[in-house]
Amino acid sequence: MKKLSVGLVLAGMLLAAEADAGSLWGAGTASCGRWVTDRRNAPSTALFEFSWVQGYITGLNSGMPSSYTNNGQVGAQLDINAAEVWLDNYCQAHPLDHLADAADQLYTYARSRNE
């Protein structure tokens, strides 16, 4: 367990170092190509990146008007495993996009299925 914790801390430090001066921080600035590689070769880093995606989607939900609480938000009804596979597919097709772009597309897709 200690090894995994150290790995997550190191992954966070590496990903935070990639952050640009714009509105994104951390794993969202990583490329989709990195996501695909990390899913294959660095599962603890991919876990950190997916945690970022979950937080990002939560933030998007938080910014929605309260009238969207039950049918416009994404989250509880979105299966975690399905979301990871969706990101895998998107990122394999768009390796130069940022992980944040993939998260935006996932959010848009999931919302369209709720409406």
Order of alpha helices (4+ residues) and beta strands (2+ residues): alpha-alpha-alpha-alpha-alpha
